[in-house]
Amino acid sequence: MPASSHSLETERESDEQDQYLTFRVREETFAMGILAIKEIIEFGALTPVPMMPACVRGVINLRGRVVPVVDLAVRFGREPTAPHRRTCVVIVEVGSEGEQQDIGVMVDGVNQVLEIPAHDIEPAPGFGAKVRPEFIAGMGKLDGELVIIIDVARVLSADDLAALMPGSRDGEAA
């Protein structure tokens, strides 16, 4: 690959990584990088699946694919989301061990896509946030306000979600 096309591609990825979708969970505003987002859909009927972690509200049929839906409020240690007219599901693609999987993230509403330059993103605080520190990729500065940028891969880690399943115990043989 010629050096010029590589640098152009790197620059384009860098520009895209400065773009974040902002959304609400309860009254708080969060953001996630747009590179992981595949689409945003209206909240509809979910099919519950027995023996799933409490944060997995069920599955949806998305054009013939079964996609689990995680309630971000529950994942953050809050009460389950009561669906309303602005509730939606953000479909994100996460990877683990070389495999990609689509997961729906249930949120109270999406706001907009904003650019947050890297120089306006501070490291996650070690304490004081209402979200587990390992879920935070950084704190973005927007017009004098701070928005929590979540680390989608960590929030939706298949290993972490499996550990939350009823009956699972650390060190338990499968």
Buried (B, 14 or more C-beta within 10 A) or exposed (E): EEEEEEEEEEEEEEEEEBBBBBBBBBEBBBBBBBEBBBEBBEBEEBEEEEEBBEBBBBBBEBEEEEBBBBBBBBBBEBEEBEBEEEBBBBBBBBEEEEEEBBBBBBBBBBBEEBEBEEEEBEEBEEEEBEBBEEBBBBBBBBEEEBBBBBBBBBBBBBEBBEEBEEEEEEEEEE
